[in-house]
Each structure stands twice: as structure tokens, then as C-alpha cells.
Amino acid sequence: MGRFRQPIWHIAYRFTATPDDADELTQDIFMRLLTVLPAYRPSGGALGAWIRRVATNAGIDHYRKRARTPLTIPEEDAPETRVPVWWSPESIAERREEAALVRGLLDQIQPELAEPVLLRDMMDFSYPEIAERLGIPLGTVKSRIHRGRRALVRARRAVAAGKHPKPGRAASRRRRAIR
């Protein structure tokens, strides 16, 4: 299991805001792996792929359970992100800001739109894998990703304009338009 620690930590980090949270989620994932390992069947695929799937599912569960409140850590108190040494400090700062912005924007859109976008754009899942994971048709996956990306663009524009939309506002506007 030691060879899977780093890939699992990276999966956990994508679902958390800090390296410490990623460490904790990684431990939870390994505890889950110990309980579900007897269910692994080699005929179902490679062990590494199965372990990554279990880790991703645990990360999604963690994402769903966490409070939908934005992370508010002053920049000077923000923990250092574990990154390769060859990245420049400017690049690290840019990526950190971008990741925080994306996490905040994902929190502002509907979860049924945010989850497929997260799986596709941040976790590199294929459309069929997302459909299987979420238990929805492939066409629904494609439309939710499209709608989710549009919602992210609208949320980004609202943030840039100094407006901070509440989660789910787009849905209430759509409901009013339908009536």
C-alpha cells in the first residue's frame, strides 16, 4: 500500500483546502481501503485503478459532507502547499489563488452541477466514468458539465464585478423564468 500513498494524497488534496486536511483524508481513505479490500476482484480491473476509485469516492463523500462555507484563512496564515521545488514562488502563489477561487466558485453553484465539473475538469474522469459514478445517463453528464461550466463563468464574473451570489441563485432564477 505504500506505493499508493502519494497518488492517494494527491487525490485527497484535490478535495481539501490544506495539506493537513489532505493528510487526514488520506488516513481515512486507507482505513476505508482496509475494510473494503476483501471486495476487490482482479477480474474487475487493476488494483491501482480500483484503489484510486475508492480514494476518489471517499474524496467525493468528504466534499459532500463538509460544510458549504467558504474557507476564510488570511493569506499570511495559509499553510504552505507541497509543490515540486522547481516551481517559482510566483507560480505557486498564482496556482494557490486560482485553486482557492475555483473552490469558492464551486461552492456557489448547485452541487448537481459542481460535482460533474469537479470530476471532469479537476479529476480528469471521462464522461462515461462520471455517468457510472453518479448513476446518471451520459447525456445528462454532458449537459450538467456544460451548465456547470456556464454557472462557474457567471459566478466568476459576479465575483469580478464585486457581487457575491448566494449558492443556488441561478436555480431560483431558472424556476422563475419557467413559471
C-alpha positions in Angstrom: 0.0 0.0 0.0 3.0 2.3 0.5 3.4 2.9 -3.2 -0.2 4.3 -3.4 0.3 6.8 -0.6 1.4 9.7 -2.8 -1.3 9.3 -5.5 -3.9 8.9 -2.8 -2.6 12.0 -1.0 -2.9 14.0 -4.3 -6.5 12.8 -4.8 -7.3 13.8 -1.2 -5.6 17.2 -1.7 -7.9 17.9 -4.6 -10.9 17.6 -2.3 -9.5 19.5 0.6 -8.2 23.0 1.2 -5.0 22.3 3.1 -2.2 19.7 3.2 -3.1 18.9 6.8 -6.7 18.1 5.7 -5.3 16.1 2.8 -3.2 14.0 5.3 -6.3 13.4 7.4 -8.4 12.4 4.4 -5.6 10.1 3.2 -5.7 8.3 6.6 -9.5 8.0 6.3 -9.1 6.6 2.7 -6.5 4.0 3.9 -8.9 3.0 6.7 -11.7 2.6 4.2 -9.4 0.5 2.0 -8.7 -1.9 4.8 -12.4 -2.5 5.2 -13.2 -2.8 1.5 -10.1 -4.6 0.3 -11.7 -8.1 0.6 -14.3 -6.9 -2.0 -11.6 -6.3 -4.6 -11.8 -8.7 -7.6 -8.8 -8.9 -10.0 -11.3 -9.6 -12.9 -12.8 -6.1 -12.3 -9.6 -4.2 -13.2 -6.2 -3.3 -12.0 -5.6 -2.9 -8.2 -4.2 0.6 -8.6 -7.2 1.8 -10.6 -9.6 0.2 -8.0 -7.7 1.9 -5.1 -7.8 5.3 -6.9 -11.6 4.8 -7.4 -12.1 4.1 -3.7 -10.0 7.2 -2.9 -11.9 9.4 -5.3 -15.2 8.1 -3.9 -14.0 8.9 -0.4 -13.0 12.3 -1.5 -16.4 13.0 -3.1 -18.0 11.8 0.1 -15.8 14.2 2.1 -16.7 17.0 -0.3 -20.4 16.4 0.1 -20.2 16.2 3.9 -18.1 19.3 4.5 -19.9 22.5 5.5 -20.7 24.6 2.4 -19.0 27.6 4.0 -16.1 29.3 2.2 -12.6 28.8 3.6 -11.5 32.1 5.2 -7.9 31.9 6.1 -5.8 35.1 6.0 -3.1 34.8 3.4 -0.3 35.2 5.9 -1.8 32.2 7.9 -2.3 30.0 4.9 -0.2 26.8 5.2 2.5 26.1 2.6 1.4 23.8 -0.2 3.5 20.8 -1.0 4.8 21.5 -4.5 7.8 20.5 -6.6 10.9 22.5 -5.8 11.3 23.7 -9.4 8.2 25.9 -9.4 8.8 29.5 -8.8 7.2 31.3 -5.8 5.1 33.4 -8.2 3.8 30.3 -9.9 2.9 28.8 -6.6 1.1 31.9 -5.5 -0.9 32.1 -8.7 -1.9 28.4 -8.5 -2.9 28.8 -4.9 -5.1 31.8 -5.7 -6.6 30.1 -8.7 -7.4 26.9 -6.7 -9.0 28.9 -3.8 -11.0 30.9 -6.4 -12.2 27.7 -8.1 -13.1 26.0 -4.8 -15.1 29.2 -3.8 -16.9 29.3 -7.2 -17.7 25.6 -7.0 -19.3 26.3 -3.6 -21.5 28.9 -5.2 -23.1 26.7 -7.8 -25.6 23.9 -7.4 -24.0 20.6 -6.2 -25.5 18.6 -9.0 -23.7 20.9 -11.4 -20.5 21.3 -9.4 -19.8 17.6 -8.9 -19.7 16.6 -12.6 -17.5 19.7 -13.3 -15.2 18.7 -10.4 -14.9 15.1 -11.7 -14.2 16.1 -15.3 -12.1 19.2 -15.0 -10.2 18.6 -11.8 -10.1 14.8 -11.5 -9.8 14.0 -15.3 -12.7 11.5 -15.2 -14.1 10.6 -18.7 -17.7 11.3 -19.4 -18.7 7.5 -19.2 -16.8 7.3 -15.8 -18.8 10.3 -14.5 -22.0 8.8 -15.7 -21.2 5.5 -14.0 -20.1 7.2 -10.8 -23.1 9.4 -10.5 -25.6 6.9 -11.8 -27.0 9.2 -14.5 -27.2 9.0 -18.3 -24.3 10.1 -20.4 -26.3 12.9 -22.0 -27.2 14.2 -18.5 -23.5 14.2 -17.6 -22.7 16.3 -20.7 -25.5 18.8 -20.1 -24.6 19.2 -16.4 -20.9 19.8 -17.2 -21.9 22.4 -19.8 -24.4 24.1 -17.4 -21.9 23.8 -14.5 -19.2 25.5 -16.6 -21.6 28.3 -17.6 -22.6 28.7 -13.9 -18.9 28.9 -13.0 -18.3 31.6 -15.6 -21.3 33.6 -14.3 -20.1 33.2 -10.7 -16.6 34.3 -11.8 -18.0 37.4 -13.5 -20.1 38.2 -10.4 -17.0 38.0 -8.2 -15.0 40.1 -10.6 -17.8 42.7 -10.5 -17.8 42.7 -6.7 -21.0 40.8 -6.3 -21.1 37.6 -4.3 -24.1 35.5 -5.4 -25.6 33.1 -2.9 -25.4 29.3 -3.6 -28.2 28.2 -5.8 -29.3 31.6 -7.1 -29.2 30.5 -10.7 -31.6 27.7 -10.0 -34.2 30.1 -8.4 -33.9 32.4 -11.5 -34.5 29.5 -13.8 -37.5 28.4 -11.8 -39.0 31.9 -12.0 -38.4 32.0 -15.8 -40.2 28.7 -16.3 -43.3 29.9 -14.5 
